[in-house]
Amino acid sequence: MSVIAEFSIDSAEFVLGEVLATDPEVRIELERVVPASRRVMPFFWAVGEGRKTFEREVRNSEYVRSLVPLDELTRQTLYKIEWSEEVESLIYGIAEVGATILEAQGDGDWFFRIRFDDHSGLAAFHNYCQRHDISFTLERVYTLEARDSAGFQFDLTDEQREAVVRAVEGGYFDVPRGVTLDDLAAGLGISRQAVSERIRRGVGKVLSSVAL
């Protein structure tokens, strides 16, 4: 039975996180992917302001061969990046045990949600990280069966759930709205952009689950 693990890790613990943590206003998001062995993630989204400065600093890294923007939207850009050889340990570890990255995002601190084929895969990944001195904090481990028996969870992160709950309770989705994004941002102590992204992604996960 497959196992899903959620963990947090400081960007300094892995090269991809360290290189991309150039600006606290720019958040990096990886999409669902099965990492190819010995190949670091070639695509990612950068969300936030200051992306031109972000591009310049990433290109100056000794670990990066090239960085090409593929799709530029109003507040986010999809990049294709070519890394130097043999630079990443964390992603190689995920590839080595055949796991799938379901979600990964961060700036200074990263959140990963990974699916392993079974508990032995999770154990192998843990042992890999210990051998390579990679420290992370395991937040939650569960199976899809356990998640379903607990009711509708929708795979929301704690931050997404809090933002969506506050939005619903405050009347953000009512007509007219009972609260604004600025109100929610002030209550959570984060930026307007951050709360908007949490609500959008949280609601997207809920709707995707219901539609399946």
Residue, then its C-alpha position, 0 to 999 in steps of 0.5 A: m500500500s502506498v504511503i504519503a509523507e509530508f515534511s518540511i526542510d530548510s532550503a540550505e539542506f538541498v542545492l535546489g532550495e539553496v539556489l532558488a532561495t534568492d528573494p523572500e518575495v519569490r516562492i518556488e513551486l514544483e508540480r507533480v513529477v516522478p524525478a528521473s534518476r540523476r536528473v535534478m528538477p528541470f521545470f518550476w514556477a516562480v511566484g511573486e514580484g522581483r522575478k527579474t532579480f531572481e533570474r539574474e541571481v539564479r543564473n549567476s549560481e555555479y550550479v546552474r548552466s542555463l535558466v529559460p522563462l517558458d511561460e510568463l503570466t501576471r504574477q508567476t513564471l514557468y522556468k526551464i533550468e539546466w543544472s550542473e552535473e551531480v549537484e543535488s542529493l535530496i532529489y536524487g534520494i527521491a529518485e533512488v527509492g522510486a517516489t513521486i513528488l506530489e507537491a513541493q513549494g517554498d522560499g526559505d522553508w520548503f514543504f514536500r508531499i511525497r508518495f512512496d510505494d510502501h513504508s519500506g520506500l519511506a524508510a529507505f528515503h529516511n536512511y538515504c537522507q541520514r547518510h547524506d546529512i540531510s535534515f528534515t522534519l517529518e510532519r505527517v505520514y498517512t495512507l490514502e485509505a486512512r485519509d478517506s476513512a477520516g473524511f474529506q481532507f482534500d490533501l490541503t496543507d495546514e496553511q491552505r486549510e487555515a486560509v480557506v476556513r477563515a475565508v469561508e467563515g469571514g464570508y469571502f465567498d459571499v455576495p457581497r463579500g464579508v471580508t477582503l483579501d487584505d482583511l484575511a492577510a492582516g488576520l493571518g499576518i501574511s501578504r495579500q498575495a500569499v493568502s490569495e495563493r493559499i485560497r486559490r490552491g486550497v479551493g482548487k484541491v477541493l474542487s478537483s477532489v469533488a470532480l473526480 
